[in-house]
């Protein structure tokens, strides 16, 4: 029987070594940096998605709803041209004058890119719409006191928020309802 400290500790389902995990983790950071500067966008977008998805699957207990949204949108962004502007690839393409804007493949890639961006926007709209609807079900949001209770939690509160909530009740109710509308 295995000791309880070793049970289920295979990192990336390939090796249980912490050194292997550290190597893969830091390689993922390097890949993400290349993705952020826009170098070889198609390749590094796929690699970034794979590295983040592997961490998401292995460490699901430390993730939250934002990670779920990121995984879905990163999948859509695999089909988008993320390096068209403000990237290392766009600088190289402008220097070399690469690509014909009249080819069928170019026009098809524009359509796929636009659908990918549209799917990202739709995904975010759905999430925020249902978030607002879920807030409406809460009694504190309905009676306008949600911001008051949020300001009582030390991690979310600031001195200016405490002052505003405690001295301007009408403004607190207005901001509570505005947060739902927004």
Secondary structure by P-SEA (a helix, b strand, c coil): cccccccccccccccccaaaaaaaaaaaaaaaaaaaaccaaaaaaaaaaaaaaaaaaaccccccaaaaaaaaaaaaaccccccccccaaaaaaaaacccccccaaaaaaaaaaaaaaaaaaaaaaaaaaaaaaaaaacccccccaaaaaaaaccccccaaaaaaaaccaaaaaaaaaaaaac
